[in-house]
Amino acid sequence: MSEIFSIDLIKNLQVHQIWWDDSLKEPVNILDENLPGEVETDIEIKGEWTPIKTDRVDYRKKVVIVDGVRRIDAHLILGNTGKSALLGEFVVGAFNLEEGKVVKRINECVIILPSEIDIKEPLTIGKAEYIPLSTNNTSDEGLYSSFIQRMREKEREMAYEFSRNGYTVIADGPLQVPFSEVGVTVGFVKSIRRSYLNESYWSVVLRLKKGERTPIFIIRTSENLPPKYSWYLRLKEPKYFESPFFGLVRLEAPYTLKLEEVQELAQFSGGFLPYIISSSTLSSRAPENLAPLESLERRLRTMFHPIDHIRATLRKMIAQAYKEV
Amino acid sequence: MRVGIVLGTKDATPFEFYIEVDNNQSLQVDDIIVTTSEYPRFGKVTFYGIVDQVISRLEGLETNEQARFHSQGLFDANLTYYCHIVVTRTLAEDGTSPKVPPRPGSEVKLADAEETKLALYFDKMEKKKIPCGLLSNNAPAYLDLDFLLGIKGGHVNISGKSGVATKTSYATFLLYSYFSSIRDVIEAYPDIGTANTHAIIFNVKGEDLLFLDRPNTKLSEKDRKMYEAMGLPAKPFENVQFYAPPRPKRGQYEEILPNTESRIDGVNIFAWTIKEIIENDLLWYLFSPKELSDTSQLYLAIRMATKWLREEIESGLGFHSLRSVIQTLEEKIEDVMDRVATGTRDAFMRRLYRAEQEIGSLIVPEILPFEDIKSYSIDWHKAQVNVVDIHRLSDRAKYFTVGAILKSIVTEKENTGTPWPLVFIVLDELNKYAPINGDSPIADIVLDIAERGRSLGIILIGAQQTASEVTHRVVSNASIRVCGNMDASEAEHSVYGYLGSLNKKRVQYLTPGQMFVYQPDVPQTVLVQFPMPAWATRYQESIETGYIDRDFMVSEIDIMREIEKDMKKDSGEK
């Protein structure tokens, strides 16, 4: 039933070309981080910054790491409009540090369509059901951005669910709005692409030793977005031939928390995270990719529908759709 | 009881497949399982199999480092526990055996008692079977009598390290199982009557088998339950006769006593007269296989000596001992062996001298003074089980005894022309009697029994430490093969092919009482556990009292010696 419907759908969409490229990288100008705005640096320490030491702790009770992985399954060229749709799948899950295992996994397949195309039913390919989503930005970047946004939204929902149940959540990537529905969540930003601080502060950031952090500061990006707490943390010190950014991560906490609570989280992050980093043999993104994060991502990837099967079925369905014309 | 599912990530075939064990379950090697799958053409097909390997690993990890992270709670992995299954049988509802694989994902259960019977084809054996031990699930395992009694095949061959493998105990246990199930056996094979099956056990080690007729008072409750599980009574053998060689270096007029230590009552003596040796053509067995293979001319000398002795005896001359034969022969050697080279004559006489030293005591005069007994030959018809104790004899005397007894049985069977009554022969150290290299009269007779025994009604339960050192034809003629503890290197020989590659590695871990049993109708070798003997294997086990004087054995021997002395004194006075 659903397959017949999906073949009709393909016909209606006038899908006549599909393409995929396994070497497809994420468009470089899609950034998770927002543009820098105003930064308050004297929230924790007034005056000149110095690195803050943390004591090593191994506290895992009710601590989870939430992350997601994504995959682009195909681009569909729609009719002669030159517009395209994106088929993608993502899996979001949580690693419970107390139990040492992945405790929750959900996956979702989506088809991102230009907003003028209005469909309600999902596109069924094999056992995968692609939920239709619309976007106004019909460029490749726009489609991709919507796809990522959907995954981020699901990550935030999962993090909030754990947080409401009394968990401390370490979420991969920057915090997602609304912060009121984030709870006690620390955003874990692995790649330092934007500098939120003045150059004068960078000397302190790059001087950080393992387990040391900067004082907490507040980032105000725009009027639409609420402010958030942030601090830099050194997970591993670089060797003489490595970049000073090696082993450096930035963490975020929602502004809804009190400063004392954030300080506690910051001390915990410095005393715990540098000791659960992955090694270069374990992850290509070591040491910033924490070992449980790497594990979680691996386990999440096993949830993807078999790509060969998806693509073969899609090709067959398109052929069937045009056979009847 | 559900234990897991058929794995889909590894090939499932009609002959082997894998199952993943459920989290709340466990399976071990030797467990018997059952699963079903639906197939067009065949309907519901049931698969029976035995677990021959269990594997556990962290799935999804590639490096040891990841496994270490996993142990620190920083890396998730799927702890998988799966088993390799050897399919023993596939069964469709119409009774056929379609060769299809089980479907991945199918539920797997532990086999219950009924399913165990089907898995190992015990149902096909109907009443033609006897218990041969307990399986890992405590269900009895059975031997197919068609392959034991010579109907479709015959003979048992048992391999294993001395002392650890409990070969003789298992052979005796099989006999016990047979005789205890004799009513069912007779029902299945009407030709066999109770009196129509006998056994001759050669006791080669200690005096373990001299108490077969007495209950083992130290038998544990666990062992009793094992007998019960197999439907066997835990009792001693009922109808046993014991034979032992006479004590050596006796005086001419001294009474002949059995050469045993722990038991003398009820022990008969076996010995031969020179007349019997010549009449039955046993002179060959006085010579060891090595001597015969070293000097080929010796055969001629033995034949001529036999011919001469036969003529002498027929003409009325009596020989009281081997020594008297030698003395007479020495005088007449020129006439008797005129066609034999001098060197060979000397070799023959030299060896005869040595035989006299070692076997002399087994030869008795034809007419014994002060003696009621007419004959010292073994009459195996008189008892169900006959134990022939040869453990104190020298190798040469063992060759002679075994050779002479086996030959007399074969000759008798050939003369009667019927396989009934059946005779089981339990013979350990087959590598001595039928070694892989070398030819001798004793090897010939063992081989003869292995090859023709089935039709003659002689069933050989042979045993040896290393089957690789026994003539292949003897081992390969045994339909039922059994293997206890042995070196893994020995198990690598092709003669143990029936074990399969994984069991070959396991043989070195078998404990006393554990045996791998192979029989032609069951495609997989199964591990069985058999109980401690319900009969005593030494004097202490045969008596009820809890306390046993440490010196008791010694004192009993002392008493026997005292009696001997008294008797000597008496005869001296006379």
Chai-1 contact restraints between the chains, C-beta under 6 A:
chainA,res_idxA,chainB,res_idxB,connection_type,confidence,min_distance_angstrom,max_distance_angstrom,comment,restraint_id
A,G100,B,G73,contact,1.0,0.0,6.0,A-B,restraint_1
A,K101,B,D76,contact,1.0,0.0,6.0,A-B,restraint_2
A,V102,B,D76,contact,1.0,0.0,6.0,A-B,restraint_3
A,I276,B,L74,contact,1.0,0.0,6.0,A-B,restraint_4
A,L282,B,E65,contact,1.0,0.0,6.0,A-B,restraint_5
A,A291,B,F69,contact,1.0,0.0,6.0,A-B,restraint_6
A,A291,B,L74,contact,1.0,0.0,6.0,A-B,restraint_7
A,A291,B,F75,contact,1.0,0.0,6.0,A-B,restraint_8
A,P292,B,L74,contact,1.0,0.0,6.0,A-B,restraint_9
A,S295,B,F75,contact,1.0,0.0,6.0,A-B,restraint_10
A,S295,B,D76,contact,1.0,0.0,6.0,A-B,restraint_11
A,R299,B,D76,contact,1.0,0.0,6.0,A-B,restraint_12
